[in-house]
Amino acid sequence: MQVEEYLDKIAESEGTVHLTLIDPASQTPDQAAEIAHAAALGGTDAIMVGGSTGAGGVLLDQTLLKIKEKTDKPTILFPGNASGVSKHADAIFFMSLLNSRDINYITTNQAMGAPVVYKSGIEPISMAYIIVEPGGTVGWVGDAKLIPKRKPELAVAYALAGKYLGMHYTYLEAGSGADSPVTPEMIGAVKHVLGNNKLIVGGGIRDGETAKMCALAGADMIVTGTILEESSNVTAKIEELVSAIKK
Ligand code: 1GP
């Protein structure tokens, strides 16, 4: 089964999907594999691999190879730029940062990375990427014109544009380590116009209660990264998050 079909099936039958984000720049490949293994035991659905800075090349390849030794869960690239492509992943979120001011993050990195994706045979999953306040490192690196927290209608406008451009997924991003996640009002408003198109929410989700709030508001998938890097018991933390968002 292709990864997109696998994720969609979980979203439709089991409730909200949980995605574990691993940034290759944050730990060694062996440590990344341990986090992935522990997350799989806790019930995560797939492993996203990528980051805004220093997450490409040999480190990315080694991180993916080590993760694949430790778990059968699908691996999905979450690239910060064209260097974030690796043939060792199962799929890639082929994304455009729709609210960037920099054409490199809207189409140029995509054009430079596309032939590599084509040759590697990994599955591209088209995604509209929209960064909301506070935006964090990715907001700065991607030169995003941050969507104000209290302006859900602006997020709706970008999400609709992504949908009409043919993107299957929409990702509302508050930025890794954000003080608070995207608001339920914004999640609900965006999901309302997306209909069957899938909505991913990430940035600043640290506990089951917050994950549940995002799921109830309309998130089809939630992403957690920072809290797992900080956690002494990754399996228990994932169990808390997963049990809060599944049916
Ligand atoms: C970042 O949305 C992801 O791109 C995850 O954010 O690290 O805050 O979980 P956290």
Residues whose N, C-alpha, C, O or C-beta is under 5 A from the ligand:
A	BS01	1GP	L21 G175 S176 G177 A178 G202 G203 G204 I205 V223 T224 G225 T226 I227
